[in-house]
Amino acid sequence: MSVTHNLKPTISMSSSLHYTNFKPSSPFLLKAHKNPTFFTTISPTIQNHQPPSLSLSRRLFLPSVSGIWDAVTGGNNAREAVAAIRRGMLLFRQVDVSGSLVEFDKAIELDPRQKAYLWQRGLSLYYLDRFEEGAEQFRIDVAQNPNDTEESIWCFLCEAQLYGVDEARQRFLEVGRDPRPVMREAYNMFKDGGDPEKLVAAFTNGRENDYFYASLYAGLYYESQKKADEAKHHILAAYESVYGQRSDDYMASLAKVHCLCRNWSSS
């Protein structure tokens, strides 16, 4: 889930950062938030000028910088909370959704500050059909970062299950402009209504990551509309895409989780 910040010192990275196969070697992954001291496992090029805003995928980072700093400087609870989040993320990738939620909740018990950043917990709650708690988690996250397109969409997805699409759209969380064209189109589709087929068609011949996201969110849109066959078609396409199979993106794992939770396969 993306967040845009101006960082000092300047960190120069490829514009494809959102979608590269990110294989961390550090025991910590950090989430960027307002005016942080920013650490990553990426080897940056440090320059002496200030660039335009840098957009980073929140899925590459663990919340939060304050928790990591405490962990580095000896805060036992914060260190244990970060470890619990890492375990939760691993369990989710392994399709142990219930186990992942146990770890995310443990992280909050250890360090309550983490709750405002735990979008991963909201995803787990969605797949456990705990939609009210999921919507609450995403609303808390958006309050902390009002430019997060995907958390706004996931809040809608939870509330569509609770209240129906029309009321969920009335409650829709409006956020800032996403730097990714595919997510801007997906956001507008969920907010205003639209045609998922047009979303997919617009990105079919583009980059692998864009096709993955277009297919994933087209399928999720259909799921909110109770159109299971169409949802299955597009989310399977996302899961079986090159990006879905090869990327370390947490959302690539989510596409797998979605298909397995629904007992979907292409055979």
N, C-alpha and C positions, 0 to 999 in steps of 0.2 A: 504494500500500500504506500503510495508515494507521498513524499513531503519535500518541499522546496525551501532551501535556506541559503543565505549568504554566509560563507565560511571563511575564517581567517586562521592561519595563513591560507593563501589560495591553494586549493587542491585541484589539480588538473586531471580530469578523467575522461574517458571516452563517452560519447553520448549514448552508447549502447549499454551503459552500466545497468539499466533496469533489467536486462535480459541475458547477460552473460552467464555462463555456467560458473557459478561462484562456489568455490570449494575452500572453505575456511580452514586455516591451519591453527589459528589461535583458539584457546579454550573459551574466549568470549567473543560474542558478536554484539555490536552496539547499535542502538536506535538513535537517530538524530532527532533532537527536538529543539525548542527555542534557545538560541544562543549557547549551544553546548561547547565544551571542549571536546573535539571530535576525534575519535580513534577508529581506525578500521583495520581489517586484515589485508586490504588492498595496498600495494606499494605505490603511493602517489608521487607525482612530480611536484615539488614545491617551487613556486615562482613568486616574483615580487610584485605582482599586479593583482588587482581585484577583478574577478570575472563577473559575468552575469550570474543570476541565481543558478545554483546547482540542484538538480532534481535527483533524489535518491529513492530507491525502492525500500519501503519500510520492512518488507519481508526479508531483507538481508540483515536485519539488525534485531538484537534482543533489547527489550526495554529494561531499564532506562539508563541513560548516562550516569545519573546520580547513583543508581544502584551499583553500577560497575565501579564507579569511583570509590564508593564505600568498600566494595569487595577488594579492590586493589590496595586500599589503605587500612584494611583490617576489620571492616564491619562484617562480623560473622553471619548475621541474619541476611544481609544483602548478598553476600557470597553464596549462601545456601539457596536464596531465592533465585539467583541467576542459574544455578545448577538445576533447580527444579524446572525452570522454564526450558532449559536445554533438553532435559529429559522429556518434558511434555511435548516439545516439538518433534523429538525423535519418535516417541510413541505414536503421535498423530501420523507421521510419515509411514509408520508400520501398521497403520489402520487400527490401532488400539485407541479409539477415540475416548472411551470412558477413562482409560488410564491416563491419557493426556490431560483430561480435565482435572483429575486428582492432583496431578503435578502443578498445573496452573493455579489451582486453588491453594495448594500448599505454598506456592510462591507469594501469593497475596497475604497469607497468614504470617509468613516470615517478614515480609516487607510490604505493607499496605500501599505504598507509593506506586507499586507496579501495576495496580489495577487500571490506572488511567491509560496505560499503554498496551494492555494485553489483548490486542485484536485476535491473537491466536486462540485465546480462550473463547471469544465470540464465535469463531468458526467451529470449534468443538461443540459448543452449545447448540449450534444450528443442526449439526448431524446427530445430536442426541434428542432432537425435537423439543428442546427447552428454549422455545422461541422468545418468550418474554424476557428471560435472563440474557439471551443473546442480544436482543434489541437494546437492552439496558447497557450491556458492555460496549456495543458500538456507539451508542449515544455518548457515553462517557469518553470514549476515545476521540470522537469528533469534537467534543467540547474542548479537549486538550489540543487537537490539531484540526482546525476548521477547514483545512484544504485537502482532506483525504477522501478522494472520490470513492474508492472501493469500500471503505467502511460505511459511507452513506448508502451505497447500494446494498450492502449486507444487512444494514438495519432495515431497509425496505423489504428485503427478502424474508427476514424474521417476522416483520409486522404484516406482510401479506399473508403469511400462514395464520396469524392471529386474527386479523380483522378483515381480510380480503384486500384485493388490489386497490380498489377505489379509495378506501380509507387510508391504506398505507401510503398511497400517493399524496393524499392531503397532509400526511404527517412527514413527508419526505424532508430529509435533512439536506439543505442546499449548502454546497461547499464551493471553494475556490476553483479556479481553472486548472485542470490536470494538464501537464506538459505532454502527455501521450495522446496522440490523435485517436487511437482506438478506444482509450478510456473516456475521452471527451464524448465520443459518439455513444458509447455504452451508457454513460451517465445521463445523457439527454434522453435516451430511449427509456430508461427506467423512470426518469423524472416526469416526462411528458407523454410517454407512450410511443410506440414505434414498431418497426418491422425488423425482427431479429435476422431474417433472411438477408435484408439489405445490409445489415451490419457485417455479417459474414462475407457477403459478396464483395464489399468494399475493401476487405483485407485478405482475400483469398490468395492473391498473387503478390502480396507484400512480404514483409519479413516473417520468419517463422514464429517469432514471439507475438507479433500482431495477430497472426491467424489464430494462434492458440487462445489469446485473450478474447478475440471476437467470438470464437466458437464456444468458449467457456461461458461467457456472459450471455450469449444468445440462448444457450441451454438453460442457464439459471433463470432467464426471463420467462422462458416457456414453463419452467417448473412453477414459478410464481403464478402463472396463468392456469395451472393444473393440466397442462398439456404434456403428459408423460412421454409419449412417443417422440415428439419433437425435441423435448429436453434430452432424452436418451441419445438421439442421433447426434446432437451437437456436442454434448459433453463427452461422449465416446470419441468423437472426432478430435476434440481437444486432447484427451488423454492419449490417443494413439498417434497424435502428430509428432513430428520430429522433436519439437520443443518439449512437448509433454513427456516424451520418453527419455530425453537426454539432459534436460535442465535440472539444476538443483533448486530452482525457484520453489518456494513453499507452496505456491499455487499449482504447480505441476503435480506435486504430491496430493494437493486437494482434489484435483481432477480424478486421480486414482481412487482416493478415499470415497469420493462421490459415487463412482461407478460400482465399487465393491459394496458400499452401504446399500445401494439400490439393487444389487445382484444383477448388474448390467454387464453384458459382454457382446462382442460383435458376432459371435458364433450363433 
